[in-house]
Amino acid sequence: MKHITKLVLLVALVVFASCQNESTQEIENQQQAALRFDEKGMVVSDGEEDMELTFNERSENLATPTLTTAKTWGNYGGHNNGGNDYTDCTADLLETGYDTTVNVEVVNKPGTNGYFDVSIDGADVIQAYCSDRLPSLGADDDFIDFTVISSYDEAILAGGEFESVYTNPQNFDKVNWILNNIDISEGSEYTYGHVQYAIWKLIEGPFINDFTDFLTPVPGDWSPSVDNAKGDAIYDEAVANGEGYTPGCGDKLGLLLIPADYDNVQAILITKDLPEAECNDCIGDVNQITFKWDWHNDYRVRLYQRYENTCYAVKIFDSVVGLNDEMSVSGTNADGTFGKYIYVYVGNCYYTKFKVNCDLNIGPGYKRGVVEVVSGTSTAGGELCDYEPSYNWCWWW
């Protein structure tokens, strides 16, 4: 009898493991399947084409999103407002996190990863840049009464308390773009010296000369040595891409430390890490989503949604994409959503579709064939959390 009982338990375990593996493999096949082609070289669909999706003369016109601020709708709070409240994820650009005035001690010049290493009110050493070109701070300088304000504060603009500190205060949007988009980590082509040069050129330019000697007051101070060509390259990128830039959740915000005697003491720039956006499950409907193309060949990809509650197709994306290229779209319905599905066409063929009405807890990492979700937001949940597949466990009795 004992042997029979052991045999039954062993069979149950084998069946259980088999079902578990089958469910896992089924999900893997669905998410990882490569592009498939028929004998004519046409892309083979996943077999779930929506025959009710109808194309008319307007379907090939690229639609414009109705709501352009979908990504900042916020994160679901689960309290107040009937349980459907959410907290806006837009970063507070005027909150510094410091006292209004602080004391600044220059610990090193040049610093470890900035023009200065400084200590504020005796706290840990942090890196800083010169936010204006002259006058100059030196190592071991210790000053009091620095006003701390955001680089987006109107006090630095015309008519403000500190309007005379900077030549081009309107360019701090581009400075913040640099702080968030230029890599100065070890192995990068740029150093903090290149960044410092670009900041000077944005805020205090145009220069009468290239200030090579000013950037390298003592040969060997900067390692590797600063060359103006790379500083100019950063400047050019910031001018091209940084107009109107504002950092978001998880980005860096430039803070200005302006001395009371700013005619004789140099103002400096430090960074503040903005809080990361909290993520949530898909709640309501997806209103913004970014996909990644995970295939080694380039193809024309078109994305469609339905027009409101009709069966008519609306094109929301149309471009040739290659490996790891991203496709970002926002919903074109009146409420900024996509409806039930986003339909993916590769070449001239239907390929697959993504359910975006939050019936599925879609999120970064979710794949349909060679198209993967990178990021997204939902109307009542804000940023989508990473996708976690649900496993259907099989029990044998």
Wavefront OBJ file of the C-alpha trace (Angstrom):
o trace
v 0.000 0.000 0.000
v 2.860 2.341 0.825
v 4.399 1.670 -2.582
v 1.114 2.515 -4.317
v 0.841 5.775 -2.350
v 4.395 6.743 -3.295
v 3.687 5.941 -6.940
v 0.554 8.099 -6.960
v 2.446 11.008 -5.419
v 5.267 10.609 -7.949
v 2.835 10.638 -10.879
v 1.128 13.724 -9.444
v 4.469 15.493 -9.157
v 5.423 14.631 -12.759
v 2.074 15.853 -14.099
v 2.303 19.023 -12.021
v 5.822 19.779 -13.288
v 4.780 18.979 -16.855
v 1.835 21.378 -16.694
v 4.008 24.056 -15.123
v 6.636 23.717 -17.852
v 3.995 23.668 -20.573
v 2.429 26.902 -19.321
v 5.810 28.597 -19.077
v 6.823 27.414 -22.547
v 3.539 28.581 -24.028
v 4.159 32.069 -22.708
v 7.758 31.992 -23.945
v 6.618 30.969 -27.431
v 4.067 33.768 -27.523
v 6.518 36.447 -26.426
v 9.769 35.351 -28.039
v 8.651 34.102 -31.477
v 10.708 35.609 -34.304
v 9.264 36.950 -37.521
v 7.899 34.183 -39.705
v 7.459 34.330 -43.461
v 5.386 32.413 -46.010
v 6.697 31.020 -49.296
v 6.292 34.453 -50.934
v 8.373 36.171 -48.259
v 5.352 37.827 -46.648
v 5.182 38.211 -42.869
v 2.962 35.599 -41.237
v 0.526 36.943 -38.648
v -0.048 35.540 -35.182
v -3.482 34.303 -36.271
v -5.370 36.874 -34.211
v -6.150 39.424 -36.924
v -9.268 41.436 -36.142
v -11.456 41.010 -39.218
v -13.694 43.847 -37.999
v -10.878 46.405 -38.361
v -11.913 48.360 -41.455
v -9.691 50.593 -43.574
v -11.092 53.591 -45.413
v -9.644 56.556 -47.309
v -8.618 58.247 -44.037
v -6.907 55.274 -42.453
v -3.530 56.016 -44.032
v -3.474 59.599 -42.755
v -1.169 59.776 -39.744
v -3.316 60.914 -36.811
v -2.298 63.486 -34.209
v -2.730 62.557 -30.520
v -5.641 64.318 -28.848
v -3.880 64.750 -25.489
v -0.178 65.563 -25.652
v 0.366 65.454 -21.872
v -0.702 61.864 -21.341
v 2.595 60.842 -19.776
v 2.214 63.324 -16.915
v -1.266 62.326 -15.825
v 0.267 60.813 -12.729
v 0.312 57.804 -10.494
v -2.640 56.096 -8.893
v -2.924 56.910 -5.216
v -5.761 54.635 -4.171
v -7.192 57.194 -1.757
v -9.314 60.328 -1.860
v -11.591 61.185 -4.773
v -13.515 57.954 -4.415
v -10.384 55.803 -4.463
v -9.333 56.986 -7.947
v -6.980 59.771 -6.991
v -3.510 59.968 -8.473
v -0.411 62.007 -7.705
v 0.975 64.145 -10.526
v 4.412 62.912 -11.566
v 5.525 66.264 -12.979
v 8.734 67.270 -11.208
v 8.678 70.345 -8.939
v 11.331 72.434 -10.656
v 11.397 75.150 -7.981
v 11.853 72.926 -4.916
v 15.561 72.885 -3.997
v 15.594 70.695 -0.889
v 18.022 73.137 0.787
v 17.645 76.048 3.173
v 17.200 79.394 1.449
v 20.805 80.340 2.244
v 23.756 78.027 2.877
v 27.496 78.088 3.541
v 29.832 76.677 0.902
v 33.324 75.256 1.408
v 35.479 74.442 -1.624
v 37.208 71.157 -0.793
v 39.024 70.489 -4.082
v 39.639 72.330 -7.341
v 39.527 70.631 -9.776
v 37.106 68.130 -8.285
v 36.780 64.399 -8.704
v 33.986 64.610 -11.286
v 33.238 68.320 -11.512
v 35.065 71.616 -11.555
v 34.830 71.733 -7.734
v 34.286 69.370 -4.847
v 32.235 71.356 -2.328
v 30.628 70.821 1.061
v 27.365 72.612 1.786
v 26.720 73.466 5.446
v 29.341 70.894 6.451
v 27.589 67.991 4.744
v 29.146 65.345 2.483
v 31.267 66.444 -0.445
v 29.432 66.830 -3.763
v 30.510 67.897 -7.230
v 29.860 71.367 -8.626
v 30.399 73.438 -11.760
v 30.986 77.141 -12.188
v 27.667 78.596 -13.243
v 29.305 81.884 -14.253
v 32.822 82.316 -15.619
v 34.215 85.026 -13.321
v 35.161 85.741 -10.566
v 36.882 82.544 -9.480
v 36.689 80.350 -6.387
v 39.815 78.623 -5.121
v 40.511 75.442 -3.205
v 39.857 75.796 0.539
v 37.704 78.914 0.035
v 34.903 79.096 2.581
v 31.986 81.488 2.088
v 28.664 82.159 3.770
v 25.301 83.357 2.522
v 24.851 81.571 -0.778
v 21.225 81.742 -1.946
v 20.001 78.403 -3.312
v 17.505 78.599 -6.179
v 16.450 76.422 -9.085
v 17.974 77.088 -12.492
v 14.339 77.525 -13.633
v 13.641 80.285 -11.082
v 12.521 83.592 -12.601
v 14.777 85.430 -10.137
v 17.680 84.982 -12.601
v 15.731 86.514 -15.509
v 15.270 90.165 -16.420
v 13.575 91.997 -13.557
v 14.542 89.330 -11.019
v 16.728 89.659 -7.946
v 19.717 88.016 -9.688
v 19.215 89.303 -13.222
v 22.747 90.714 -13.420
v 24.534 87.467 -12.487
v 24.250 85.706 -15.855
v 24.650 86.930 -19.411
v 22.301 84.343 -20.917
v 20.034 83.008 -18.135
v 17.522 81.849 -20.750
v 19.951 79.066 -21.658
v 19.666 77.139 -18.404
v 17.159 74.819 -20.106
v 20.019 73.736 -22.359
v 22.369 73.412 -19.365
v 19.866 71.037 -17.753
v 19.726 69.086 -21.006
v 23.501 68.639 -20.763
v 23.301 67.497 -17.130
v 20.847 64.761 -18.133
v 22.121 63.691 -21.544
v 25.917 63.940 -21.625
v 27.763 60.939 -20.201
v 30.981 61.789 -18.344
v 31.454 58.418 -16.676
v 34.752 56.578 -16.980
v 35.359 55.516 -20.557
v 33.132 58.191 -22.072
v 34.528 60.460 -24.782
v 33.624 63.470 -22.637
v 34.915 64.678 -19.254
v 33.463 67.187 -16.831
v 35.898 69.691 -18.315
v 34.116 69.494 -21.659
v 30.799 69.942 -19.857
v 32.130 72.948 -17.927
v 33.288 74.575 -21.151
v 29.849 74.060 -22.763
v 28.103 75.526 -19.693
v 30.309 78.615 -19.810
v 29.668 79.045 -23.509
v 25.895 78.778 -23.029
v 25.641 81.099 -20.028
v 28.496 83.549 -20.607
v 29.109 83.332 -24.385
v 29.966 84.303 -26.984
v 33.621 84.245 -25.988
v 36.203 86.671 -27.272
v 38.679 83.768 -27.436
v 38.522 80.013 -26.814
v 39.767 80.157 -23.186
v 41.904 77.048 -23.574
v 44.353 78.331 -20.976
v 41.522 79.273 -18.642
v 40.160 75.751 -18.835
v 43.544 74.257 -18.039
v 45.127 76.703 -15.552
v 47.802 74.156 -14.709
v 48.771 71.605 -17.391
v 47.560 68.176 -16.378
v 44.839 69.427 -14.033
v 42.187 67.955 -16.300
v 42.539 64.295 -17.157
v 42.161 63.663 -19.998
v 42.901 67.230 -20.989
v 40.046 69.387 -22.202
v 39.906 70.208 -25.875
v 37.524 72.851 -27.129
v 36.277 70.764 -30.045
v 34.529 68.346 -27.675
v 33.225 71.194 -25.538
v 31.868 72.830 -28.681
v 30.264 69.522 -29.714
v 28.360 69.396 -26.403
v 27.353 73.036 -26.846
v 26.051 72.350 -30.362
v 24.051 69.327 -29.165
v 22.512 71.352 -26.340
v 21.494 74.164 -28.702
v 19.982 71.651 -31.133
v 18.123 69.554 -28.553
v 17.772 71.525 -25.327
v 15.392 74.350 -26.220
v 12.553 74.263 -23.682
v 13.963 71.199 -21.922
v 12.687 70.415 -18.431
v 13.879 67.423 -16.395
v 11.305 64.874 -15.324
v 10.968 62.296 -12.577
v 14.254 60.479 -12.040
v 16.271 63.157 -13.867
v 18.745 65.731 -12.538
v 17.789 69.340 -11.791
v 20.394 72.080 -11.857
v 20.474 74.229 -8.685
v 22.257 77.580 -8.505
v 24.202 78.749 -5.457
v 24.527 82.508 -5.769
v 26.721 84.364 -3.227
v 25.554 87.567 -1.577
v 28.636 89.305 -3.014
v 28.245 87.840 -6.499
v 30.304 90.646 -8.066
v 33.390 89.306 -6.265
v 32.513 85.674 -5.444
v 31.706 83.055 -8.063
v 28.254 81.453 -8.328
v 28.208 77.675 -8.724
v 25.945 74.955 -10.077
v 25.107 71.635 -8.405
v 22.576 68.953 -9.279
v 19.634 67.530 -7.402
v 18.278 64.038 -8.171
v 14.537 64.261 -8.727
v 12.428 61.411 -7.298
v 11.811 58.431 -9.530
v 8.320 58.013 -10.902
v 6.396 55.371 -9.030
v 4.866 52.709 -11.223
v 1.514 50.989 -10.984
v -0.501 48.286 -12.646
v -2.436 49.253 -15.752
v -5.531 51.084 -14.452
v -8.164 52.612 -16.713
v -6.733 52.553 -20.248
v -3.270 52.871 -21.728
v -2.803 56.398 -23.101
v 0.901 56.393 -24.022
v 3.199 53.548 -24.923
v 6.676 53.010 -26.385
v 7.607 49.834 -28.250
v 11.030 48.505 -29.278
v 11.749 46.651 -32.515
v 13.663 43.488 -31.575
v 14.653 42.120 -34.981
v 17.951 42.277 -36.869
v 16.499 43.527 -40.183
v 14.876 46.875 -40.967
v 11.183 46.876 -41.838
v 8.427 49.393 -42.357
v 6.147 49.193 -39.331
v 2.698 50.742 -39.087
v 0.646 50.961 -35.901
v -3.121 51.441 -35.914
v -5.916 51.884 -33.415
v -9.656 52.077 -33.930
v -11.351 55.450 -34.312
v -13.265 55.920 -31.049
v -15.747 53.010 -30.798
v -16.018 52.366 -34.534
v -14.344 49.648 -36.577
v -12.338 52.128 -38.699
v -8.548 52.025 -38.545
v -6.542 55.106 -37.545
v -2.807 55.137 -38.272
v -0.719 56.344 -35.321
v 2.797 55.353 -36.451
v 4.478 54.724 -39.806
v 8.247 54.407 -40.202
v 11.075 52.064 -41.117
v 12.639 50.728 -37.922
v 15.772 48.707 -37.207
v 17.165 46.739 -34.291
v 16.327 48.397 -30.937
v 14.621 51.381 -32.584
v 11.717 52.699 -30.508
v 8.159 53.572 -31.535
v 6.367 55.996 -29.193
v 2.658 56.675 -29.636
v -0.144 58.389 -27.745
v -3.837 57.599 -28.027
v -5.897 59.574 -30.539
v -9.335 59.064 -29.010
v -11.022 62.111 -27.486
v -9.885 60.986 -24.022
v -6.318 60.349 -25.209
v -6.610 56.546 -25.246
v -6.214 53.842 -27.913
v -9.313 51.764 -27.291
v -9.003 47.996 -26.918
v -6.035 47.237 -29.199
v -3.006 48.613 -30.990
v -2.546 46.741 -34.282
v 0.945 46.096 -35.695
v 1.556 45.781 -39.455
v 4.996 44.800 -40.781
v 5.611 45.543 -44.445
v 2.174 45.135 -46.012
v 1.025 42.414 -43.641
v -0.839 42.299 -40.362
v 1.546 40.926 -37.724
v 0.088 41.110 -34.228
v -1.864 43.287 -31.802
v -1.453 44.540 -28.235
v -4.361 44.695 -25.801
v -4.206 48.183 -24.255
v -7.497 48.539 -22.368
v -5.915 47.279 -19.113
v -7.684 43.923 -19.254
v -4.102 42.711 -19.504
v -1.609 44.140 -17.036
v 0.679 45.229 -19.856
v 4.002 46.902 -19.025
v 7.715 47.135 -19.926
v 9.029 43.723 -20.915
v 5.775 42.473 -22.454
v 6.388 41.156 -25.987
v 4.379 40.087 -28.981
v 6.817 38.453 -31.354
v 9.594 40.936 -32.111
v 7.813 43.993 -30.692
v 8.431 44.743 -27.009
v 6.904 47.299 -24.639
v 9.561 49.672 -23.273
v 7.433 52.086 -21.258
v 3.924 53.442 -21.003
v 1.265 55.089 -18.884
v -2.375 54.442 -18.098
v -5.058 57.030 -17.425
v -5.510 56.265 -13.732
v -2.313 54.441 -12.900
v 0.478 56.572 -14.321
v 3.757 54.846 -15.208
v 3.335 51.143 -15.986
v 5.301 48.673 -13.883
v 7.353 45.920 -15.515
v 5.275 43.121 -16.959
v 5.136 39.931 -14.919
v 3.632 36.924 -16.736
v 0.889 35.043 -14.944
v 1.449 31.313 -14.686
v -1.530 28.966 -14.864
v -0.685 26.198 -12.442
v -2.126 22.774 -13.199
v -3.106 20.507 -10.324
v -3.733 16.770 -10.606
v -5.812 14.972 -8.058
l 1 2 3 4 5 6 7 8 9 10 11 12 13 14 15 16 17 18 19 20 21 22 23 24 25 26 27 28 29 30 31 32 33 34 35 36 37 38 39 40 41 42 43 44 45 46 47 48 49 50 51 52 53 54 55 56 57 58 59 60 61 62 63 64 65 66 67 68 69 70 71 72 73 74 75 76 77 78 79 80 81 82 83 84 85 86 87 88 89 90 91 92 93 94 95 96 97 98 99 100 101 102 103 104 105 106 107 108 109 110 111 112 113 114 115 116 117 118 119 120 121 122 123 124 125 126 127 128 129 130 131 132 133 134 135 136 137 138 139 140 141 142 143 144 145 146 147 148 149 150 151 152 153 154 155 156 157 158 159 160 161 162 163 164 165 166 167 168 169 170 171 172 173 174 175 176 177 178 179 180 181 182 183 184 185 186 187 188 189 190 191 192 193 194 195 196 197 198 199 200 201 202 203 204 205 206 207 208 209 210 211 212 213 214 215 216 217 218 219 220 221 222 223 224 225 226 227 228 229 230 231 232 233 234 235 236 237 238 239 240 241 242 243 244 245 246 247 248 249 250 251 252 253 254 255 256 257 258 259 260 261 262 263 264 265 266 267 268 269 270 271 272 273 274 275 276 277 278 279 280 281 282 283 284 285 286 287 288 289 290 291 292 293 294 295 296 297 298 299 300 301 302 303 304 305 306 307 308 309 310 311 312 313 314 315 316 317 318 319 320 321 322 323 324 325 326 327 328 329 330 331 332 333 334 335 336 337 338 339 340 341 342 343 344 345 346 347 348 349 350 351 352 353 354 355 356 357 358 359 360 361 362 363 364 365 366 367 368 369 370 371 372 373 374 375 376 377 378 379 380 381 382 383 384 385 386 387 388 389 390 391 392 393 394 395 396 397
